[in-house]
Amino acid sequence: MKIAIAILAILTVAIAVVFVLGALQPLNHTASIAGSIDAPPAQVFAIITDVAEGPRWRHQVKSVQMLPPEDGRERWVETLDHNRKMAFLALRTIPPSPDGHALREVQLNDPDASYGGTWTYTIVPGPTPTTTVLTITEDGFIKPWLYRFMMAHVVGMKRNLDQYMHDLQAATQTAP
């Protein structure tokens, strides 16, 4: 009996600690990464904006359903592992200028989601004509305290950004 009470007390304290640590995390956050890609800016921009081809190079994306545009802006739904679906809206798309600078801003487009925000892809020429520096910035929110705890202390705020960058770097190595 004492062992059961001790285990219950430990679990109660652990849950309380997780709750407090999660509740102390801010609702809003910004995370950013930058990386070099062995491809010219126009190629990087083309891959990022061709979301229908995402399942070909993004290992987490199983399928993409393109939706009718909203006010001329691209919309789509990505199906991920475990049949999880996420809807997106391209807020801004600025193609590469003659000097190679480009921008893409995408929003998680689910007003009832417990987390969301935007990803901004800033594309600038790298040190050579065949390289690009990509910066991805997430401006997001996470409502549930447990999700905030997990992102801050277990998963890491930059995990999805890092995975996207890694997948994109690999895709440019196999692109024609």
Order of alpha helices (4+ residues) and beta strands (2+ residues): alpha-beta-alpha-alpha-beta-beta-beta-beta-beta-beta-alpha-alpha
